[in-house]
Amino acid sequence: MPTKLSYDTSTSLSHVSTYDRLWSTLPYLRPMVTIIDDTLADYGVDEDGGRVHDLLDTRCDPYVNNLLTGEDFDFHCHSNLVRAVAPYGLTEFDVHDVLNVFQCTGLNEDDQYFMKACPAKKGDYLEFFAEIDLLCAMSCCPGGDLSIDLWGPEARAPLETCNPLGVEIYAVEPALLEGWSSPQPAPYKGNHGMRLQAVDWATLKKNCC
């Protein structure tokens, strides 16, 4: 079974930046990547309480869209990721939690989730060190950079705000990896209480009393 990104085990934060780690789901529970550079690290918390590199929300998907609109649309982020992993023998069931890179989000005073225009500019990046071998899939959200209304009287097609994304992969100098090893899955060897071991209560009582 493939190791997948997990919101629950990755961090106690709702947003990530430099030196934060992203962890895998149970039962593996091991670091997948460590973020080592972020050109938006100084963005902090804005006047609306927004922060970047969101872990609060999931990806947009055709299922919720159909419930809300009654229409099918095949190019939400979820569908884009499904198509991206398919050539590697993976399916929709392997598309799990996501990191919304550059997305600016937060919770308002009523504890409601909000999204706002992305502050990233051409040349901004998020750099991470891969702790294990990874297959990364990426989607440019059909909502674009969220700088225009997607609903309501001011809504218009967001295609003009969809910008290309790039990926660069570097090999680390071997000397920098001296003494480092890729994390192993969590060493829990239990059986979740489904196969209880026999207990010699008489011996235990004799030894303790």
MARTOR-60799 format. One record per residue (C-alpha): x, y negated, z; residue in three letters. Coordinates in pm, whole numbers, padded with zeros to 5 digits, always signed. Layout:
XYZALA
...
! end
This chain:
+00000+00000+00000MET
+00147-00340-00096PRO
+00252-00583+00174THR
+00040-00900+00157LYS
+00058-01250+00300LEU
-00143-01295+00619SER
-00284-01621+00759TYR
-00335-01460+01096ASP
+00023-01350+01156THR
+00211-01622+00964SER
+00187-01917+01196THR
-00018-02088+01461SER
-00020-02394+01234LEU
-00280-02486+00974SER
-00014-02627+00740HIS
+00349-02529+00681VAL
+00677-02698+00597SER
+01052-02661+00643THR
+01165-02366+00861TYR
+00817-02217+00891ASP
+00788-01849+00805ARG
+00514-01663+00621LEU
+00448-01313+00754TRP
+00285-01002+00612SER
-00035-00832+00717THR
-00057-00547+00964LEU
+00070-00280+00989PRO
+00394-00411+00833TYR
+00414-00743+01020LEU
+00747-00873+00894ARG
+00869-01207+00760PRO
+00818-01243+00387MET
+00969-01589+00329VAL
+01125-01875+00523THR
+01066-02226+00387ILE
+01406-02394+00363ILE
+01328-02721+00185ASP
+01022-02937+00124ASP
+01026-03273-00052THR
+00697-03359+00122LEU
+00821-03268+00471ALA
+00795-03632+00578ASP
+00431-03665+00470TYR
+00323-03570+00820GLY
-00035-03648+00917VAL
-00204-03922+00716ASP
-00470-04174+00825GLU
-00746-03921+00758ASP
-00575-03638+00945GLY
-00468-03473+00620GLY
-00153-03265+00582ARG
+00000-03077+00291VAL
+00073-02710+00212HIS
-00258-02580+00338ASP
-00324-02251+00519LEU
-00668-02357+00645LEU
-00862-02273+00332ASP
-00864-01980+00094THR
-00865-01997-00286ARG
-01163-02100-00497CYS
-01343-01796-00633ASP
-01623-01702-00875PRO
-01834-01533-00609TYR
-01898-01842-00396VAL
-01936-02044-00715ASN
-02211-01810-00835ASN
-02391-01829-00501LEU
-02382-02210-00513LEU
-02457-02266-00882THR
-02603-01944-01018GLY
-02339-01956-01293GLU
-02035-01745-01375ASP
-01696-01912-01422PHE
-01393-01690-01486ASP
-01106-01931-01420PHE
-01113-02004-01049HIS
-00784-01951-00864CYS
-00896-01607-00747HIS
-00957-01493-01104SER
-00631-01651-01222ASN
-00445-01451-00954LEU
-00629-01130-01046VAL
-00513-01166-01407ARG
-00159-01253-01297ALA
-00107-00938-01088VAL
-00287-00695-01323ALA
+00022-00624-01542PRO
+00199-00493-01229TYR
-00060-00225-01157GLY
-00237-00433-00893LEU
-00606-00515-00872THR
-00842-00771-00723GLU
-00817-00585-00392PHE
-00448-00681-00376ASP
-00523-01056-00395VAL
-00512-01158-00032HIS
-00445-01477+00164ASP
-00285-01767-00023VAL
-00065-02068+00044LEU
-00217-02381-00112ASN
+00108-02555-00202VAL
+00082-02937-00215PHE
-00291-02931-00129GLN
-00377-03202+00124CYS
-00643-03092+00372THR
-00759-03126+00730GLY
-01053-03127+00970LEU
-01260-03441+01022ASN
-01402-03568+01352GLU
-01698-03331+01310ASP
-01458-03037+01272ASP
-01547-03007+00904GLN
-01288-02906+00647TYR
-01191-03167+00387PHE
-00964-03190+00084MET
-00821-03508-00063LYS
-00602-03619-00352ALA
-00269-03439-00367CYS
+00025-03670-00289PRO
+00281-03463-00484ALA
+00461-03626-00775LYS
+00663-03481-01061LYS
+00983-03336-00913GLY
+00838-03248-00571ASP
+00897-02891-00464TYR
+00873-02633-00188LEU
+01174-02403-00160GLU
+01182-02077+00030PHE
+01420-01792+00102PHE
+01271-01452+00016ALA
+01323-01222+00314GLU
+01197-00919+00118ILE
+01142-00840-00250ASP
+00834-01032-00360LEU
+00585-01052-00642LEU
+00450-01408-00635CYS
+00142-01507-00836ALA
+00054-01869-00895MET
-00258-02054-01004SER
-00299-02416-01105CYS
-00634-02492-00944CYS
-00908-02577-01196PRO
-01003-02856-00955GLY
-00678-03030-01048GLY
-00509-03255-00793ASP
-00848-03342-00633LEU
-00811-03710-00722SER
-01152-03721-00893ILE
-01497-03616-00772ASP
-01595-03261-00858LEU
-01954-03303-00737TRP
-02208-03585-00723GLY
-02287-03879-00953PRO
-01919-03969-01004GLU
-01814-03613-01096ALA
-01631-03546-01418ARG
-01419-03269-01569ALA
-01094-03237-01371PRO
-00882-03103-01657LEU
-00700-03436-01688GLU
-00568-03393-01333THR
-00441-03036-01384CYS
-00063-03058-01402ASN
+00189-02788-01495PRO
+00376-02604-01220LEU
+00726-02459-01248GLY
+00920-02184-01074VAL
+01297-02151-01039GLU
+01464-01844-00890ILE
+01820-01852-00758TYR
+02057-01578-00647ALA
+02213-01643-00307VAL
+02591-01630-00275GLU
+02675-01294-00111PRO
+02898-01464+00148ALA
+02594-01654+00279LEU
+02415-01325+00349LEU
+02693-01178+00561GLU
+02542-01031+00875GLY
+02186-01069+00743TRP
+01954-00781+00656SER
+01605-00776+00517SER
+01341-00745+00793PRO
+01193-00403+00852GLN
+00825-00337+00924PRO
+00716-00367+01287ALA
+00839-00057+01477PRO
+00505+00024+01641TYR
+00484+00405+01648LYS
+00152+00438+01827GLY
-00167+00598+01704ASN
-00418+00336+01824HIS
-00538+00574+02095GLY
-00686+00820+01847MET
-00460+01108+01953ARG
-00428+01092+02329LEU
-00136+01273+02485GLN
-00206+01528+02755ALA
-00127+01395+03104VAL
-00009+01621+03387ASP
-00198+01439+03661TRP
-00091+01684+03932ALA
+00277+01620+03865THR
+00224+01246+03848LEU
+00043+01251+04181LYS
+00313+01464+04337LYS
+00591+01228+04221ASN
+00421+00906+04324CYS
+00248+01001+04652CYS
! end
